Amino acid sequence: MTPSYGAELIEDSICQRAIIRKLSLIDEFSRLDEGLYSDFGGPLKMACIFVGGIAPLEMYSKEREASKSALQNAAENFQNGFISGLVENNEEDIEVITAPFFSSWPSFHRSPYIRNAKSVDERGIKITGVGYVNFPIIKNIHKYINIRKALSLRLMDVGGGCEVIVYSLNLAYLAAVASMKKIGVPVKTGVIVTDLPQHPGDCGLMYRLYLKHIEKRLLSRFLNDIDFFVLLTEQMSTELKVDKRRCVIMEGLYDESRLMGGIADPKVRYGEKVVLYTGTLDHRYGIPRLVDAFKSISDRAVELWICGAGNSEDLVRQAAKDFPRIKFLGKKDRDEIALLQRHADLLINPRNNEGEYNRFSFPSKLMEYLASGTPTLIYKLDGIPKEYYEFLYTVEELKGETLAGAILRVLDIPETESKERALSGSDFIKNRKNARKQVGRVLDFMRDKN
């Protein structure tokens, strides 16, 4: 049954008034002591609430199966990695409020309604999943109402004084968090920005125009209610028109805690030389370029393996039919991907630096590639910090090198030499870019702003 919008709005209004009344009592106690006290006379416990769009398998197995399009694995992994980082930094009172990132019914999902759900995951994190009508556009209004309601109820429990971190600039999520500040709740708010609305991924023309010309304008109304920003690249702050002093750069993080795959057996080999791509099969990410480059390689001992889904999937399927050395493996889970990456001879990212959006993005797969300890070949991108390049091989475009030429050059490097660089890159990611350290930097930045 579809929920009544009128009833939900009335209930939400009651929640908002109740939280304001409770916080007024807290202010009275605060005047009696330097600390912040609850209306029961005890010190308030600082809580950290993460608002995002994760879809845990144990909570949403049916909804996952009902999806007609690929799930947002990169977003899921990033959010789970950030939550793990909160746990590893000894954040004690952590709660997640999620409105899962499922595509809309009926074109891309078989369910017209995403249900409410609650769970406690293996990390001990309480997860509240809010339901919503899964119709285009309407879903965003419904998400906003229900996220704000869940936030209000949680803040009523702890009496304010929370840290609320929201993932992405999705309008429904950001507006729900910002609304807490607008009604005077003493919360510290932050947003993790992985994509800008004017540079969306694979979506239709109408939705692209909506994001660029409508949602972008609406977002600006709420950014002033956000205390700090976690950005992938420095250039994002200029595009968002926010003070750089409110921004911390975190290009990504690596969360090994949720991987179940074992260590690669050096005796296992898939072929003479396997070049592997794992990730979204998007035209913008250079998949046609990769396929065309491989077709020009005459060495029959070299194979190209591709995993993933996206708008280039048909192109890859056809190439695999026409060229036996190109193998399409389809979608794999994270553990299978990790094992494939460890056993491959070369990992590749064919995305080049064409397009303005490269200044505002960092390829999330680069963390996984480097962590695997397998040599990695990429194009130089504006969004990748310089410190990464000593562990990578790059296509030497200034010297006129082609992608095919770069593949053959790197495969021809002595294995001891290329493996040494790759293992150094693995240590770099696991020791300096792990979830604990990256999220720890964010927490330090956030609390320095108090």
Number of C-alpha atoms within 10 A of each C-alpha: 5 8 12 8 12 9 10 15 14 11 12 19 13 13 20 21 13 15 23 18 12 17 24 16 16 20 14 14 19 14 11 10 9 8 12 20 23 22 16 10 10 11 11 18 16 17 21 20 23 23 26 26 24 25 21 17 11 12 19 18 11 12 18 19 12 15 19 16 16 15 15 16 15 13 18 17 18 20 22 18 24 24 24 21 25 24 19 16 15 11 15 15 16 19 20 24 24 28 27 23 14 23 20 22 19 14 12 14 20 17 19 15 19 19 17 15 15 15 15 14 12 7 10 13 17 17 22 20 27 23 20 25 22 23 18 14 11 12 20 19 16 22 23 21 21 26 26 25 22 19 22 27 16 18 24 19 12 15 28 27 19 21 20 22 24 29 23 22 20 20 20 20 26 27 21 23 28 24 17 23 18 11 12 13 21 16 22 24 22 26 24 22 24 22 19 20 21 16 16 15 13 14 9 9 9 9 15 18 14 13 21 16 13 13 18 18 12 13 19 13 11 18 20 12 19 20 19 25 28 27 23 24 24 19 16 24 22 10 11 14 10 16 11 15 11 16 23 20 20 21 22 23 25 26 23 15 11 12 11 12 13 10 11 16 10 8 6 9 12 11 11 10 17 23 22 22 26 24 20 24 23 18 16 18 20 16 23 18 16 19 20 14 17 22 15 10 15 8 11 10 11 19 22 24 19 26 20 21 21 14 15 18 20 12 14 23 16 12 19 19 12 11 14 11 19 23 18 19 14 14 16 15 9 15 14 13 18 22 17 22 26 23 22 24 25 22 28 24 22 21 20 17 15 12 9 10 16 18 18 22 23 22 19 18 17 22 23 23 28 28 27 27 26 25 30 26 24 21 19 19 18 19 20 19 13 10 8 14 13 12 21 20 21 20 22 15 12 6 7 9 12 12 23 18 16 20 24 13 13 19 18 10 11 9 12 9 10 22 16 15 19 24 18 15 26 23 15 18 24 20 14 14 21 23 29 23 19 21 25 18 14 21 16 10 18 21 10 8 11 7
